[in-house]
Amino acid sequence: MPASRSAPGDRPITRDDIEAKLREMAGGVDEQVQAARPALLTGAAVGVSALVVLAYLLGRRRGRRRSAVVEIRRL
Protein backbone atom coordinates (compact mmCIF):
# COMPACT_ATOMS: atom_id res chain seq x y z
CA MET A 1 0.00 0.00 0.00
CA PRO A 2 1.51 3.36 -0.92
CA ALA A 3 2.33 5.77 1.88
CA SER A 4 0.26 8.59 0.41
CA ARG A 5 -2.95 8.32 -1.54
CA SER A 6 -4.63 11.06 -3.46
CA ALA A 7 -8.36 11.59 -3.53
CA PRO A 8 -10.26 11.01 -6.77
CA GLY A 9 -9.57 13.89 -9.09
CA ASP A 10 -6.03 14.43 -7.69
CA ARG A 11 -7.13 17.13 -5.27
CA PRO A 12 -5.85 17.41 -1.70
CA ILE A 13 -7.92 15.92 1.10
CA THR A 14 -9.55 18.67 3.13
CA ARG A 15 -10.95 18.78 6.61
CA ASP A 16 -14.46 18.79 5.14
CA ASP A 17 -13.71 15.53 3.32
CA ILE A 18 -12.60 13.89 6.56
CA GLU A 19 -15.59 15.19 8.52
CA ALA A 20 -18.00 13.98 5.83
CA LYS A 21 -16.47 10.50 5.86
CA LEU A 22 -16.58 10.31 9.67
CA ARG A 23 -20.26 11.38 9.68
CA GLU A 24 -20.99 8.72 7.05
CA MET A 25 -19.29 6.03 9.14
CA ALA A 26 -20.94 7.17 12.39
CA GLY A 27 -24.39 7.22 10.77
CA GLY A 28 -24.48 3.43 10.53
CA VAL A 29 -23.35 3.02 14.12
CA ASP A 30 -25.98 5.47 15.38
CA GLU A 31 -28.72 3.50 13.64
CA GLN A 32 -27.52 0.25 15.21
CA VAL A 33 -27.42 1.85 18.67
CA GLN A 34 -30.95 3.19 18.26
CA ALA A 35 -32.16 -0.26 17.20
CA ALA A 36 -30.49 -2.01 20.16
CA ARG A 37 -31.44 0.57 22.81
CA PRO A 38 -34.79 -0.98 23.92
CA ALA A 39 -33.21 -4.38 24.46
CA LEU A 40 -30.32 -2.85 26.40
CA LEU A 41 -32.65 -0.85 28.63
CA THR A 42 -34.80 -3.91 29.32
CA GLY A 43 -31.73 -5.97 30.16
CA ALA A 44 -30.40 -3.26 32.47
CA ALA A 45 -33.75 -2.99 34.28
CA VAL A 46 -33.92 -6.76 34.78
CA GLY A 47 -30.32 -6.82 36.01
CA VAL A 48 -30.87 -4.04 38.53
CA SER A 49 -34.07 -5.67 39.77
CA ALA A 50 -32.27 -8.99 40.24
CA LEU A 51 -29.52 -7.26 42.23
CA VAL A 52 -32.05 -5.56 44.50
CA VAL A 53 -33.86 -8.84 45.18
CA LEU A 54 -30.58 -10.64 45.82
CA ALA A 55 -29.42 -7.93 48.25
CA TYR A 56 -32.77 -8.11 50.08
CA LEU A 57 -32.63 -11.89 50.41
CA LEU A 58 -29.01 -11.93 51.58
CA GLY A 59 -29.68 -9.16 54.10
CA ARG A 60 -32.73 -10.98 55.41
CA ARG A 61 -30.75 -14.18 55.86
CA ARG A 62 -27.95 -12.38 57.65
CA GLY A 63 -30.44 -10.64 59.92
CA ARG A 64 -31.97 -13.95 60.92
CA ARG A 65 -28.58 -15.39 61.82
CA ARG A 66 -27.58 -12.39 63.93
CA SER A 67 -30.84 -11.82 65.77
CA ALA A 68 -31.13 -13.21 69.27
CA VAL A 69 -34.13 -15.22 70.34
CA VAL A 70 -35.61 -13.79 73.51
CA GLU A 71 -38.04 -15.95 75.42
CA ILE A 72 -40.43 -14.28 77.85
CA ARG A 73 -42.04 -16.35 80.61
CA ARG A 74 -44.72 -15.31 83.02
CA LEU A 75 -44.40 -16.44 86.56
N, C-alpha and C positions, 0 to 999 in steps of 0.2 A: 504494500500500500504506500503510495507516495506521501511524503511528509506534508505537502501542502496541496490542497485541492481548490480549484476555482469553481465558483458557482456557474450555473448555466448562463451562457452569454458572456463569459469572461469578465464579469464585473466583480468588484470587491464585495465581500460579505459585510453587511452593515448590522448595526445593533437592531434595527427593525426586523431584519431577516431572522436573527437569532430569537428575538422575542416572539415573532410569529410562529416559528417552529416549536418553541417551548409551549405556547398556548395550544397549538395543535396537539402536541403530545399529552398535555395535561387534560385536555378536553375528554379524552377517552377514559382517563383515570377518574375524573370527576363523575362521569356517568356510571362507572362501576361502583363507586362509593355510594352514590345515591341509590342504586339498585340494592346494595347489600345493607344499607342502614337499618331498615326495619328488622331484619333478622339479627343484626348485631345488638340492637336495643332490646329485643326480646330476650336474647341470650344473657345480656348483662342483667336484666331485671330478674330472670330466673336464678342466676348465680348469686346475686345479692340476697334474694329471698332465702335461698338455701343456706347461705352463711348466717343469716339472722336466726333461722330455725335451729341450726347446729349450735350456735352460741347459746341460745336459750336452753336447749336440752343439756348441753354440757354444764352450764351454770346451775341448772336445777339438780343435776346429779351430784355435783360438788356440794351444793347446799345441803342435800340430804345426808351426805357423809359427815359433814362438819357439825350438823345440828345435834344438840344433846337432847336426850329423851328425859323429860321431867315427869315423874309420877307423883300425883297428889293423892294422899289418903286422908280420909276423915276418921277421926278417932271417936 
